[in-house]
Amino acid sequence: MIKNISVLGATGSIGRQTLDVVRHMDGVGVVALTAGFNYEKMAELCREFHPQLAVMADEASMGQLAEELSDMDIRLSWGLEGLMEAATMEQADCVITAVVGMVGLRPTLAAIRAGKRIGLANKETLVCAGELVMAEARKYGAEIIPVDSEHSAIFQCLMGVRDPKEVKRIILTCSGGPFFGKQRQELFNVTKADVLRHPTWKMGPKITVDCATLMNKGLEVIEAMRLYDLPAERVDVVIHRQSIIHSMVEFVDGAVMAQMGVPDMRLPIQLALTYPHRTACPVEPLDLLTCGDLTFHQPDLDTFPCLALAIACAKKGGTACAAMNGANEEAVGLYLQDRIGFYDIYKLVQGAVDATAFVKAPSLEQILDADRIARQYVREHTILF
């Protein structure tokens, strides 16, 4: 049983829900919290959970947090150095990596090398450097327990599998986002409010945009490949609007195992803390008599080309995934600033992938270079849109 945790990204959606899970668990302490720039929310969390260490994104935010916590004995830090310390604290049994973006890669690797259990909610870690990350986890004996609902579902479906050769394929379910059933021409003039109106989940703005473009599901295809050591051809995506089946595994004998539950991230978060055991959870149980019909559809790759691009990068491997991810992060940021349109995200990401030199078996430095070059491409070409 986990006794102490560090939460990287404590003020974000996953971080807040992780701390809500902790509120309902006896004997679990919080030794470190990290956040971006929301020092007021961070101060509230520090007063409630009394961590030993609190980390902000920059020195100015740390200074503001220091003023809020002047009466408390909490050590403060900032930036990458602070993230690395929070990820490797000796007292932490488990590190929940809930930061968004490539900033999560180095702290996750550091936590792995410190032999921590990783409650992984940072997609970019596996998308950009999955082979390297999984190799390090094997080398240092670190457990990686996925927190994403889809990957937690697969993890649970595979708990009793004795031989990986019994697995035929993974089936990732996808809500379809706010534009399911729309045609491409209908989406050229969608508003940001429409894009950010997800039908099922309440998430941060970046991942909500990714859900609207279906890039998020493409990132999850790559994650699944790395977590479960499968080629892209054995990871499929189906649209499941109800978000009741969180993903499935098909076995070689034709049996399909699904993990079902209400759409609440606290379920997979709690499992990451209690595995291999299960404990009572504050989440409302699934009622099969009232959840409605369960339907499935094939994704529309013409209307949602980001998913097709992600699958192509998944098959190519190497630095293609890092370039795609970095370009997407940059493009989504520009979209949220109202500087580009909805389909400009795809155009910029595709251009960045094509313009970034490809390395088949990259080092960490080459992965970071691909990320940097792709981001630079997006910034330099935004004026064209």
Secondary structure, DSSP 8 states (H G I E B T S, - for coil): ---EEEEETTTSHHHHHHHHHHHTSTT-EEEEEE-SS-HHHHHHHHHHH--SEEEESSHHHHHHHHHHTTTS--EEEEHHHHHHHHHH-TT-SEEEE---SGGGHHHHHHHHHTT-EEEE--HHHHHHHHHHHHHHHHHHT--EEE-SHHHHHHHHHTTT-S-GGGEEEEEEEE--GGGTT--GGGSTT--HHHHT--SS----HHHHHHHHHTHHHHHHHHHHHHHHT--GGGEEEEE-TT--EEEEEEETTS-EEEEE--S-THHHHHHHHHTT-----SS----TTTS-----B---TTT-HHHHHHHHHHHH-TTHHHHHHHHHHHHHHHHHTTSS-HHHHHHHHHHHHHHS---SS--HHHHHHHHHHHHHHHHHHGGG-
